[in-house]
Each structure stands twice: as structure tokens, then as C-alpha cells.
Amino acid sequence: MHDDLIVIDGLQYSNWDRELFSQLRQGGVTAVHVTLVYHENARETLSRLGEWNRRFEQHGDLIMPVAGAADIRRAKELGKVGVFFGAQNCSPIEDDIALIEVFRQLNLLIMQLTYNNQSLLATGCYEGSDSGITRFGKQAIAEMNRVGMLIDMSHSAERSTLEAIELSSRPIIISHANPAFFHPAKRNKSETVLRELGNSGGLLGFSLYPFHLHNGSDCSLDQFCDMVARTADLMGIDHIGIGTDLCQNQPQSVLEWMRSGRWSKQVDYGEGSASNADWPKPLGWFGDSRDFPTITQGLLQRGFSAEDTAKVMGLNWLNTLEQGLKPAP
């Protein structure tokens, strides 16, 4: 069954090379949401786009750019992996709302309003107090709705997330996080947020990053699938997907960049600690993209129907992209 599915991974940030592209194809992945930037400014973001242009040129037999849902269907037909871009922060637009449309025209399809910290748009999940969506943030949400750029609140705080759901005229996404009832990480989301996300037509992508999972790297496939089932009951089966948050072949320096950027002179351990400052050990049942069939099998064994399994593995993401990326009429 897995080979026939449209499989979409809602978030990866890997040190990309041909081997990783091949692993995606071996795992039956139709398309992957690639993190383009974390803390980069506008000029640096342009350079990241240029790097991807070269990857598409060099590895065009394996990967292809995605500008919309039709390209994902085309990737499935061609046996290639579609790649679509997102930003894990609003830093690329700096303080210029006009850059939202510019980057959407350059194929940036998704943007988070925050990455853990307070931004010019909203409050991150690591801040002590959450003041909600800022004045600039309200304007940015309206502009993202207009141009067809998806709003992602994966690293945002509770009030900011709820306000984004309310303010946005289109469903938003949380591309890579888990329910707080499964594991109380700062990045995981309350039942209130998940219920409102589902009611508004949004999408949650389940993370396989061990710091977001019950029992960490020892989380079992059965436990993961139980979490998916309980969340489906809470949000509705049409509003959940996968967002692995895989970070493969990345050095420690990249982990430090993700956590500290340029804003801190001190070491920021993020969801780790001084005694556990490195990348977490991978799950035993999901080491890389070749293991996507394991999730499909796990969901089927848990009692998900073939139709519902197909939704979780990719169709819900496809529908979200199809609706959310259209410019406003």
C-alpha cells in the first residue's frame, strides 16, 4: 500500500546531498517541506535559494521544485521527490512587509511567525510571557493570506497561536509538533490549541524529533500511533499529518545556530541541557527517510483504515497546500 500513497513529510532540515535525496525516494516520499532558513536575513535567504537551484540542476533525476499541489502530483507520476520551501522564522522579511510577496514569488510557501523567541510578529514558545500577535504581525498575517503563503506556528507560544488562528482568513499549520498531553515539551501544543486548529481547518504535522516524544529516543511505534489516534479523535482525521523534523548529517555548529542564532552570547541548549547538549539519538524504528513505510504499517496495525492512513501520510498535507497556496481572489 505504501508505494501507492502520496507521502508528504511536513518538515526536514538536513545537510542535503544525493544520498539523502535517494533515501527520500527509497522511503516512498513524494514531497518534503525543506527548511530554507532559521535566522537568516533577506540577503542570506536569497543565497539559500540559489543553493537549492544548484541542487535541482545537479540532482534533477531525483528531485524537483514544488510551487503548488499540482507539482506534488507530478512528482508522484515522475517518481521524483518534490521539494517545497519554508522559513522557520520571519527573519527573511526583516521589517519590510513587501518582502512577503517577494519571497512568495520566489517560491517560499510557508513561514513561521516566530522561532522560540519574541519576533516582530509574535511571541515564541520559550518566552516567559506571551503578548500575542503584534501590530506588524496582524499586517503580516493579512498579507500572507493575500499572497497565498501558509502561516506556521510550530515554535510559537499559546496566545500567539490562538490569535493567529483567529486572525487568519485561511487555515494555518503547525508543521512539526506534538500534543502536550503526550509529552510536555515547550514546543508541544495544548488541547485548546489543537482543538481550535482542527475547528478552523488547520493541520498538525506530528514530529519524530525525540525531544518532542514521550520517552524520548525510546518512544515506541505503538506509543506514537496511539498519540496519532488520540489526536485524530480530538482534531478530526482530516487535520493531521507527518512533520518528522529530521535533521540529518548536521554538525553541532548547525544545532548551535538553530538554538542561538546571532542573538545570544551564551550557550542556549534549547530542548536539551548542559548534560545533553548534542543531537538526540534517533528512534530505533525511524532512523531516516527510508523508514516511512514503518509509519504506514504502524497506523494500519493500530486500526486506521487504508483511507485514513492515506490522509495522515500525505493527503491532508496535499489538501492544505492546494487550498492555502492560492492567492486571494
Sequence and secondary structure as in RCSB ss.txt:
>XXXX:A:sequence
MHDDLIVIDGLQYSNWDRELFSQLRQGGVTAVHVTLVYHENARETLSRLGEWNRRFEQHGDLIMPVAGAADIRRA
KELGKVGVFFGAQNCSPIEDDIALIEVFRQLNLLIMQLTYNNQSLLATGCYEGSDSGITRFGKQAIAEMNRVGML
IDMSHSAERSTLEAIELSSRPIIISHANPAFFHPAKRNKSETVLRELGNSGGLLGFSLYPFHLHNGSDCSLDQFC
DMVARTADLMGIDHIGIGTDLCQNQPQSVLEWMRSGRWSKQVDYGEGSASNADWPKPLGWFGDSRDFPTITQGLL
QRGFSAEDTAKVMGLNWLNTLEQGLKPAP
>XXXX:A:secstr
 GGGS  EEEEE     HHHHHHHHHTT  EEEEEEESS  HHHHHHHHHHHHHHHHHTTTTEEE SSHHHHHHH
HHHT EEEEEEESSSGGGTT THHHHHHHHTTEEEEES SSS  SSS BTTSSS   S HHHHHHHHHHHHHT E
EE TTB HHHHHHHHHH SS  EE S  BTTT   TTSB HHHHHHHHHTT EEEE   GGGSTTGGG  HHHHH
HHHHHHHHHH GGGEEE   B TT  HHHHHHHHHTTT SS   TTSBTTB S    BTTBSSGGGHHHHHHHHH
HHT  HHHHHIIIIIHHHHHHHHHTS   
